[in-house]
Amino acid sequence: MNLATPHLKRLRYGLLGSALLTLLATSAALAAPPTPPSLHVQAQSWVEVAPDKATLSARLWENTPAVSTLEDTDSVALSDARKRLENRASELIKAMENIGIEQRAINAGSLNVYPEHVAGPRNDEGEQETLMRTRLERPFNVELTNIDQLGEVFDALIGAGVNTLDGVQFDLQDRDAATDEALTKALAKARHKADLMASTLGVRLGQVQRIEETQAPIFQPRMMAMRAESDAMGSGSASDYRPGTIRIDAGVNVEWTLRGQDARARPGRVAEEQEPQ
């Protein structure tokens, strides 16, 4: 009896099985359709929109008399400072209403109280004592949906005796519409570039294979500084301030399949363009 015969049979069957699997895999690879040619385009665009909303920020404050740091702040002085501040705040709100600003558009912030160190007079030896006082402060924000009123509101705030105007923030009442427009323009630019490239290459665009944002529309309100002491501004008018425009950028990547004789002759991605940053 030949003991090597079963071993040879197992080896033969193993080789035949491996050859069959290799043949099947090769046949499947040959039968798989080739990767369709594609065109990839990156595009960026933006819109510049005139703001239609503005928020003015201002502050009122009152100080207690400055005293030595060794003394406690007089409660009567604090009460008097608060009464003066509340009276001025009421006058400011009334001044806003007199020029047609609705009360709901006026946001009077909470009362802030904090100590301040100030330089006192010098004594006979030339030494200067540090004094302490307490500041009571209230912030105010005035929201305008008609920015043509900006100059009038600015003058009314000055007339009401605000201590500081911190600035203006220009915004849009409908942010979504502006960001949608920026994204639509980026997509339209991508399509225009793809049409141009395809026609130049002698192919036609097929279906869209992939779309992604490379830069989501970014909206950022435009700030304008107007920080100055009211008593130093005199009768200046905000009509000198121009809101300008708010720019919103968007970017996309889009990939199409390609059709046509040239495209069939050149499988794979045939064109790719990136817009310079």
DRENDREN-346051 format. One record per residue (C-alpha): residue number from 1; chain; x, y, z. Coordinates in steps of 0.02 Angstrom, whole numbers, plus 50000, padded with zeros to 5 digits. Layout:
<nr = NUM	kette = A	X = X	Y = Y	Z = Z>
...
***
This chain:
<nr = 1	kette = A	X = 50000	Y = 50000	Z = 50000>
<nr = 2	kette = A	X = 50067	Y = 50171	Z = 49952>
<nr = 3	kette = A	X = 50053	Y = 50285	Z = 50106>
<nr = 4	kette = A	X = 50098	Y = 50443	Z = 50004>
<nr = 5	kette = A	X = 49944	Y = 50432	Z = 49895>
<nr = 6	kette = A	X = 49820	Y = 50518	Z = 50015>
<nr = 7	kette = A	X = 49945	Y = 50658	Z = 50047>
<nr = 8	kette = A	X = 49970	Y = 50687	Z = 49861>
<nr = 9	kette = A	X = 49783	Y = 50690	Z = 49834>
<nr = 10	kette = A	X = 49759	Y = 50821	Z = 49969>
<nr = 11	kette = A	X = 49898	Y = 50926	Z = 49895>
<nr = 12	kette = A	X = 49824	Y = 50911	Z = 49721>
<nr = 13	kette = A	X = 49650	Y = 50962	Z = 49780>
<nr = 14	kette = A	X = 49724	Y = 51110	Z = 49875>
<nr = 15	kette = A	X = 49814	Y = 51174	Z = 49723>
<nr = 16	kette = A	X = 49660	Y = 51153	Z = 49615>
<nr = 17	kette = A	X = 49555	Y = 51246	Z = 49744>
<nr = 18	kette = A	X = 49678	Y = 51392	Z = 49752>
<nr = 19	kette = A	X = 49685	Y = 51402	Z = 49564>
<nr = 20	kette = A	X = 49495	Y = 51404	Z = 49555>
<nr = 21	kette = A	X = 49481	Y = 51544	Z = 49683>
<nr = 22	kette = A	X = 49612	Y = 51646	Z = 49590>
<nr = 23	kette = A	X = 49518	Y = 51620	Z = 49428>
<nr = 24	kette = A	X = 49353	Y = 51674	Z = 49506>
<nr = 25	kette = A	X = 49430	Y = 51830	Z = 49583>
<nr = 26	kette = A	X = 49512	Y = 51878	Z = 49418>
<nr = 27	kette = A	X = 49348	Y = 51853	Z = 49325>
<nr = 28	kette = A	X = 49254	Y = 51962	Z = 49451>
<nr = 29	kette = A	X = 49384	Y = 52100	Z = 49436>
<nr = 30	kette = A	X = 49373	Y = 52095	Z = 49247>
<nr = 31	kette = A	X = 49184	Y = 52096	Z = 49254>
<nr = 32	kette = A	X = 49176	Y = 52249	Z = 49373>
<nr = 33	kette = A	X = 49135	Y = 52409	Z = 49281>
<nr = 34	kette = A	X = 49277	Y = 52536	Z = 49273>
<nr = 35	kette = A	X = 49271	Y = 52687	Z = 49387>
<nr = 36	kette = A	X = 49177	Y = 52822	Z = 49292>
<nr = 37	kette = A	X = 49277	Y = 52978	Z = 49250>
<nr = 38	kette = A	X = 49237	Y = 53126	Z = 49359>
<nr = 39	kette = A	X = 49268	Y = 53311	Z = 49372>
<nr = 40	kette = A	X = 49298	Y = 53393	Z = 49540>
<nr = 41	kette = A	X = 49278	Y = 53581	Z = 49565>
<nr = 42	kette = A	X = 49307	Y = 53691	Z = 49716>
<nr = 43	kette = A	X = 49225	Y = 53863	Z = 49718>
<nr = 44	kette = A	X = 49211	Y = 54007	Z = 49838>
<nr = 45	kette = A	X = 49096	Y = 54156	Z = 49833>
<nr = 46	kette = A	X = 49027	Y = 54291	Z = 49946>
<nr = 47	kette = A	X = 48891	Y = 54420	Z = 49963>
<nr = 48	kette = A	X = 48901	Y = 54595	Z = 50034>
<nr = 49	kette = A	X = 48741	Y = 54649	Z = 50117>
<nr = 50	kette = A	X = 48693	Y = 54819	Z = 50185>
<nr = 51	kette = A	X = 48645	Y = 54803	Z = 50369>
<nr = 52	kette = A	X = 48466	Y = 54841	Z = 50416>
<nr = 53	kette = A	X = 48483	Y = 54831	Z = 50604>
<nr = 54	kette = A	X = 48591	Y = 54923	Z = 50731>
<nr = 55	kette = A	X = 48620	Y = 54913	Z = 50918>
<nr = 56	kette = A	X = 48694	Y = 55061	Z = 51011>
<nr = 57	kette = A	X = 48779	Y = 55027	Z = 51178>
<nr = 58	kette = A	X = 48791	Y = 55164	Z = 51309>
<nr = 59	kette = A	X = 48821	Y = 55180	Z = 51496>
<nr = 60	kette = A	X = 48764	Y = 55294	Z = 51635>
<nr = 61	kette = A	X = 48852	Y = 55306	Z = 51801>
<nr = 62	kette = A	X = 48858	Y = 55404	Z = 51964>
<nr = 63	kette = A	X = 48999	Y = 55411	Z = 52091>
<nr = 64	kette = A	X = 48995	Y = 55434	Z = 52278>
<nr = 65	kette = A	X = 49113	Y = 55564	Z = 52353>
<nr = 66	kette = A	X = 49293	Y = 55502	Z = 52368>
<nr = 67	kette = A	X = 49346	Y = 55467	Z = 52547>
<nr = 68	kette = A	X = 49498	Y = 55397	Z = 52633>
<nr = 69	kette = A	X = 49524	Y = 55211	Z = 52614>
<nr = 70	kette = A	X = 49517	Y = 55200	Z = 52804>
<nr = 71	kette = A	X = 49336	Y = 55259	Z = 52804>
<nr = 72	kette = A	X = 49181	Y = 55160	Z = 52758>
<nr = 73	kette = A	X = 49070	Y = 55218	Z = 52615>
<nr = 74	kette = A	X = 48924	Y = 55318	Z = 52682>
<nr = 75	kette = A	X = 48760	Y = 55226	Z = 52652>
<nr = 76	kette = A	X = 48673	Y = 55392	Z = 52626>
<nr = 77	kette = A	X = 48798	Y = 55437	Z = 52490>
<nr = 78	kette = A	X = 48763	Y = 55271	Z = 52405>
<nr = 79	kette = A	X = 48576	Y = 55299	Z = 52414>
<nr = 80	kette = A	X = 48591	Y = 55474	Z = 52343>
<nr = 81	kette = A	X = 48701	Y = 55413	Z = 52199>
<nr = 82	kette = A	X = 48576	Y = 55277	Z = 52158>
<nr = 83	kette = A	X = 48430	Y = 55400	Z = 52156>
<nr = 84	kette = A	X = 48525	Y = 55515	Z = 52038>
<nr = 85	kette = A	X = 48566	Y = 55369	Z = 51925>
<nr = 86	kette = A	X = 48385	Y = 55307	Z = 51919>
<nr = 87	kette = A	X = 48322	Y = 55482	Z = 51880>
<nr = 88	kette = A	X = 48446	Y = 55498	Z = 51736>
<nr = 89	kette = A	X = 48398	Y = 55326	Z = 51672>
<nr = 90	kette = A	X = 48214	Y = 55375	Z = 51670>
<nr = 91	kette = A	X = 48257	Y = 55534	Z = 51576>
<nr = 92	kette = A	X = 48357	Y = 55435	Z = 51448>
<nr = 93	kette = A	X = 48214	Y = 55315	Z = 51417>
<nr = 94	kette = A	X = 48093	Y = 55461	Z = 51400>
<nr = 95	kette = A	X = 48211	Y = 55545	Z = 51274>
<nr = 96	kette = A	X = 48213	Y = 55385	Z = 51170>
<nr = 97	kette = A	X = 48024	Y = 55372	Z = 51172>
<nr = 98	kette = A	X = 48008	Y = 55555	Z = 51122>
<nr = 99	kette = A	X = 48097	Y = 55519	Z = 50957>
<nr = 100	kette = A	X = 47989	Y = 55367	Z = 50921>
<nr = 101	kette = A	X = 48092	Y = 55224	Z = 50993>
<nr = 102	kette = A	X = 47979	Y = 55092	Z = 51069>
<nr = 103	kette = A	X = 48010	Y = 55045	Z = 51249>
<nr = 104	kette = A	X = 48038	Y = 54862	Z = 51204>
<nr = 105	kette = A	X = 48186	Y = 54917	Z = 51096>
<nr = 106	kette = A	X = 48272	Y = 54994	Z = 51247>
<nr = 107	kette = A	X = 48364	Y = 54870	Z = 51356>
<nr = 108	kette = A	X = 48414	Y = 54941	Z = 51525>
<nr = 109	kette = A	X = 48540	Y = 54826	Z = 51607>
<nr = 110	kette = A	X = 48553	Y = 54786	Z = 51791>
<nr = 111	kette = A	X = 48639	Y = 54899	Z = 51916>
<nr = 112	kette = A	X = 48827	Y = 54872	Z = 51936>
<nr = 113	kette = A	X = 48916	Y = 54930	Z = 52093>
<nr = 114	kette = A	X = 49104	Y = 54926	Z = 52113>
<nr = 115	kette = A	X = 49239	Y = 55023	Z = 52206>
<nr = 116	kette = A	X = 49364	Y = 55139	Z = 52124>
<nr = 117	kette = A	X = 49530	Y = 55206	Z = 52185>
<nr = 118	kette = A	X = 49567	Y = 55388	Z = 52143>
<nr = 119	kette = A	X = 49714	Y = 55501	Z = 52180>
<nr = 120	kette = A	X = 49685	Y = 55626	Z = 52319>
<nr = 121	kette = A	X = 49768	Y = 55795	Z = 52349>
<nr = 122	kette = A	X = 49950	Y = 55805	Z = 52402>
<nr = 123	kette = A	X = 49993	Y = 55852	Z = 52579>
<nr = 124	kette = A	X = 50127	Y = 55976	Z = 52635>
<nr = 125	kette = A	X = 50261	Y = 55842	Z = 52616>
<nr = 126	kette = A	X = 50210	Y = 55811	Z = 52435>
<nr = 127	kette = A	X = 50135	Y = 55641	Z = 52473>
<nr = 128	kette = A	X = 49976	Y = 55595	Z = 52382>
<nr = 129	kette = A	X = 49841	Y = 55497	Z = 52471>
<nr = 130	kette = A	X = 49740	Y = 55364	Z = 52381>
<nr = 131	kette = A	X = 49553	Y = 55388	Z = 52404>
<nr = 132	kette = A	X = 49408	Y = 55269	Z = 52378>
<nr = 133	kette = A	X = 49240	Y = 55298	Z = 52298>
<nr = 134	kette = A	X = 49098	Y = 55188	Z = 52237>
<nr = 135	kette = A	X = 49032	Y = 55190	Z = 52059>
<nr = 136	kette = A	X = 48853	Y = 55142	Z = 52020>
<nr = 137	kette = A	X = 48829	Y = 55104	Z = 51836>
<nr = 138	kette = A	X = 48690	Y = 55048	Z = 51717>
<nr = 139	kette = A	X = 48718	Y = 54992	Z = 51537>
<nr = 140	kette = A	X = 48591	Y = 55031	Z = 51401>
<nr = 141	kette = A	X = 48566	Y = 54952	Z = 51230>
<nr = 142	kette = A	X = 48453	Y = 55030	Z = 51099>
<nr = 143	kette = A	X = 48403	Y = 54917	Z = 50954>
<nr = 144	kette = A	X = 48355	Y = 54998	Z = 50789>
<nr = 145	kette = A	X = 48270	Y = 54911	Z = 50645>
<nr = 146	kette = A	X = 48280	Y = 55073	Z = 50548>
<nr = 147	kette = A	X = 48462	Y = 55125	Z = 50544>
<nr = 148	kette = A	X = 48414	Y = 55293	Z = 50468>
<nr = 149	kette = A	X = 48369	Y = 55339	Z = 50648>
<nr = 150	kette = A	X = 48549	Y = 55312	Z = 50704>
<nr = 151	kette = A	X = 48599	Y = 55495	Z = 50701>
<nr = 152	kette = A	X = 48441	Y = 55549	Z = 50792>
<nr = 153	kette = A	X = 48464	Y = 55418	Z = 50927>
<nr = 154	kette = A	X = 48647	Y = 55461	Z = 50945>
<nr = 155	kette = A	X = 48605	Y = 55645	Z = 50974>
<nr = 156	kette = A	X = 48466	Y = 55600	Z = 51096>
<nr = 157	kette = A	X = 48585	Y = 55493	Z = 51199>
<nr = 158	kette = A	X = 48710	Y = 55635	Z = 51207>
<nr = 159	kette = A	X = 48571	Y = 55754	Z = 51255>
<nr = 160	kette = A	X = 48516	Y = 55637	Z = 51393>
<nr = 161	kette = A	X = 48692	Y = 55645	Z = 51466>
<nr = 162	kette = A	X = 48758	Y = 55470	Z = 51442>
<nr = 163	kette = A	X = 48933	Y = 55453	Z = 51512>
<nr = 164	kette = A	X = 49000	Y = 55338	Z = 51377>
<nr = 165	kette = A	X = 48946	Y = 55276	Z = 51206>
<nr = 166	kette = A	X = 49033	Y = 55108	Z = 51184>
<nr = 167	kette = A	X = 48993	Y = 55081	Z = 51001>
<nr = 168	kette = A	X = 48870	Y = 55019	Z = 50871>
<nr = 169	kette = A	X = 48844	Y = 54841	Z = 50811>
<nr = 170	kette = A	X = 48770	Y = 54827	Z = 50636>
<nr = 171	kette = A	X = 48672	Y = 54670	Z = 50599>
<nr = 172	kette = A	X = 48542	Y = 54592	Z = 50485>
<nr = 173	kette = A	X = 48364	Y = 54556	Z = 50533>
<nr = 174	kette = A	X = 48361	Y = 54401	Z = 50420>
<nr = 175	kette = A	X = 48531	Y = 54318	Z = 50433>
<nr = 176	kette = A	X = 48472	Y = 54154	Z = 50354>
<nr = 177	kette = A	X = 48425	Y = 54238	Z = 50190>
<nr = 178	kette = A	X = 48599	Y = 54315	Z = 50175>
<nr = 179	kette = A	X = 48693	Y = 54154	Z = 50215>
<nr = 180	kette = A	X = 48582	Y = 54057	Z = 50094>
<nr = 181	kette = A	X = 48624	Y = 54183	Z = 49958>
<nr = 182	kette = A	X = 48811	Y = 54162	Z = 49988>
<nr = 183	kette = A	X = 48798	Y = 53972	Z = 49979>
<nr = 184	kette = A	X = 48690	Y = 53980	Z = 49821>
<nr = 185	kette = A	X = 48817	Y = 54092	Z = 49736>
<nr = 186	kette = A	X = 48958	Y = 53972	Z = 49780>
<nr = 187	kette = A	X = 48862	Y = 53825	Z = 49705>
<nr = 188	kette = A	X = 48819	Y = 53925	Z = 49549>
<nr = 189	kette = A	X = 49003	Y = 53970	Z = 49529>
<nr = 190	kette = A	X = 49051	Y = 53788	Z = 49546>
<nr = 191	kette = A	X = 48927	Y = 53741	Z = 49409>
<nr = 192	kette = A	X = 48991	Y = 53878	Z = 49294>
<nr = 193	kette = A	X = 49171	Y = 53821	Z = 49316>
<nr = 194	kette = A	X = 49123	Y = 53640	Z = 49287>
<nr = 195	kette = A	X = 49029	Y = 53683	Z = 49126>
<nr = 196	kette = A	X = 49177	Y = 53782	Z = 49062>
<nr = 197	kette = A	X = 49302	Y = 53645	Z = 49102>
<nr = 198	kette = A	X = 49194	Y = 53506	Z = 49029>
<nr = 199	kette = A	X = 49163	Y = 53598	Z = 48866>
<nr = 200	kette = A	X = 49348	Y = 53636	Z = 48849>
<nr = 201	kette = A	X = 49389	Y = 53451	Z = 48873>
<nr = 202	kette = A	X = 49255	Y = 53396	Z = 48749>
<nr = 203	kette = A	X = 49149	Y = 53302	Z = 48877>
<nr = 204	kette = A	X = 48980	Y = 53326	Z = 48957>
<nr = 205	kette = A	X = 48934	Y = 53335	Z = 49139>
<nr = 206	kette = A	X = 48839	Y = 53188	Z = 49211>
<nr = 207	kette = A	X = 48761	Y = 53169	Z = 49382>
<nr = 208	kette = A	X = 48826	Y = 53254	Z = 49538>
<nr = 209	kette = A	X = 48922	Y = 53126	Z = 49640>
<nr = 210	kette = A	X = 48970	Y = 53225	Z = 49793>
<nr = 211	kette = A	X = 48940	Y = 53397	Z = 49870>
<nr = 212	kette = A	X = 49022	Y = 53466	Z = 50025>
<nr = 213	kette = A	X = 49051	Y = 53634	Z = 50105>
<nr = 214	kette = A	X = 49231	Y = 53688	Z = 50120>
<nr = 215	kette = A	X = 49179	Y = 53843	Z = 50214>
<nr = 216	kette = A	X = 49008	Y = 53860	Z = 50292>
<nr = 217	kette = A	X = 48935	Y = 54035	Z = 50272>
<nr = 218	kette = A	X = 49008	Y = 54139	Z = 50413>
<nr = 219	kette = A	X = 48907	Y = 54284	Z = 50478>
<nr = 220	kette = A	X = 48986	Y = 54411	Z = 50593>
<nr = 221	kette = A	X = 48901	Y = 54574	Z = 50643>
<nr = 222	kette = A	X = 49001	Y = 54728	Z = 50599>
<nr = 223	kette = A	X = 49063	Y = 54829	Z = 50746>
<nr = 224	kette = A	X = 49093	Y = 55015	Z = 50744>
<nr = 225	kette = A	X = 49182	Y = 55094	Z = 50891>
<nr = 226	kette = A	X = 49113	Y = 55257	Z = 50959>
<nr = 227	kette = A	X = 49192	Y = 55253	Z = 51130>
<nr = 228	kette = A	X = 49210	Y = 55429	Z = 51196>
<nr = 229	kette = A	X = 49157	Y = 55530	Z = 51345>
<nr = 230	kette = A	X = 48994	Y = 55618	Z = 51307>
<nr = 231	kette = A	X = 49052	Y = 55783	Z = 51378>
<nr = 232	kette = A	X = 49200	Y = 55779	Z = 51257>
<nr = 233	kette = A	X = 49095	Y = 55743	Z = 51104>
<nr = 234	kette = A	X = 48998	Y = 55902	Z = 51110>
<nr = 235	kette = A	X = 48860	Y = 55908	Z = 50981>
<nr = 236	kette = A	X = 48938	Y = 55781	Z = 50862>
<nr = 237	kette = A	X = 48813	Y = 55687	Z = 50755>
<nr = 238	kette = A	X = 48810	Y = 55502	Z = 50709>
<nr = 239	kette = A	X = 48762	Y = 55550	Z = 50533>
<nr = 240	kette = A	X = 48950	Y = 55549	Z = 50501>
<nr = 241	kette = A	X = 48954	Y = 55361	Z = 50532>
<nr = 242	kette = A	X = 48921	Y = 55244	Z = 50386>
<nr = 243	kette = A	X = 48869	Y = 55064	Z = 50416>
<nr = 244	kette = A	X = 48957	Y = 54998	Z = 50260>
<nr = 245	kette = A	X = 48918	Y = 54818	Z = 50214>
<nr = 246	kette = A	X = 48929	Y = 54647	Z = 50297>
<nr = 247	kette = A	X = 49023	Y = 54515	Z = 50196>
<nr = 248	kette = A	X = 48973	Y = 54332	Z = 50206>
<nr = 249	kette = A	X = 49089	Y = 54202	Z = 50127>
<nr = 250	kette = A	X = 49045	Y = 54023	Z = 50075>
<nr = 251	kette = A	X = 49140	Y = 53883	Z = 49989>
<nr = 252	kette = A	X = 49094	Y = 53714	Z = 49913>
<nr = 253	kette = A	X = 49169	Y = 53559	Z = 49833>
<nr = 254	kette = A	X = 49065	Y = 53475	Z = 49697>
<nr = 255	kette = A	X = 49104	Y = 53319	Z = 49596>
<nr = 256	kette = A	X = 49016	Y = 53265	Z = 49435>
<nr = 257	kette = A	X = 49030	Y = 53110	Z = 49328>
<nr = 258	kette = A	X = 49079	Y = 53142	Z = 49148>
<nr = 259	kette = A	X = 49001	Y = 53080	Z = 48987>
<nr = 260	kette = A	X = 49064	Y = 53086	Z = 48808>
<nr = 261	kette = A	X = 49190	Y = 53001	Z = 48694>
<nr = 262	kette = A	X = 49342	Y = 53080	Z = 48774>
<nr = 263	kette = A	X = 49280	Y = 53038	Z = 48948>
<nr = 264	kette = A	X = 49256	Y = 52853	Z = 48906>
<nr = 265	kette = A	X = 49432	Y = 52847	Z = 48838>
<nr = 266	kette = A	X = 49505	Y = 52914	Z = 48999>
<nr = 267	kette = A	X = 49435	Y = 52829	Z = 49154>
<nr = 268	kette = A	X = 49461	Y = 52906	Z = 49323>
<nr = 269	kette = A	X = 49462	Y = 53086	Z = 49377>
<nr = 270	kette = A	X = 49507	Y = 53191	Z = 49228>
<nr = 271	kette = A	X = 49506	Y = 53365	Z = 49298>
<nr = 272	kette = A	X = 49523	Y = 53450	Z = 49464>
<nr = 273	kette = A	X = 49536	Y = 53634	Z = 49502>
<nr = 274	kette = A	X = 49558	Y = 53727	Z = 49662>
<nr = 275	kette = A	X = 49523	Y = 53909	Z = 49675>
<nr = 276	kette = A	X = 49669	Y = 54009	Z = 49744>
<nr = 277	kette = A	X = 49646	Y = 54059	Z = 49923>
***
